[in-house]
């Protein structure tokens, strides 16, 4: 009989492990999801944020819906104020959509949107250079 076909006399269940390793009980380790990484420190997954900061997308959606409802009664000055208050491209897009849906046409609002778009684009390009 060849040694490969001989019965296992050593008591090892796994022949490639030592007897000490076979008696160790393994416990599962639960790991969290892989972290998200972003060049923007505000959205970097490595940093913990308070819960209210993490829900800004939902509150922004609610504000955009409210803006659309109010757009029917807004004047040019109100639209310009909303445009100037926009801090992100998403906020500016929401103002633009509300303005478009209102059916009103103000050249001063169009100019304000274009100017704010350029400012946000320049700020984004400046932020990526760091």
Secondary structure, DSSP 8 states (H G I E B T S, - for coil): --GGGS---S--SSTTS-HHHHT---------------SSTTT-TTS---HHHHTHHHHHHHHHHHHHHHGGG--HHHHHHHHHH--SHHHHHHHHHHHHHHT---HHHHHHHHHHHHHHHHHHHHHHT-
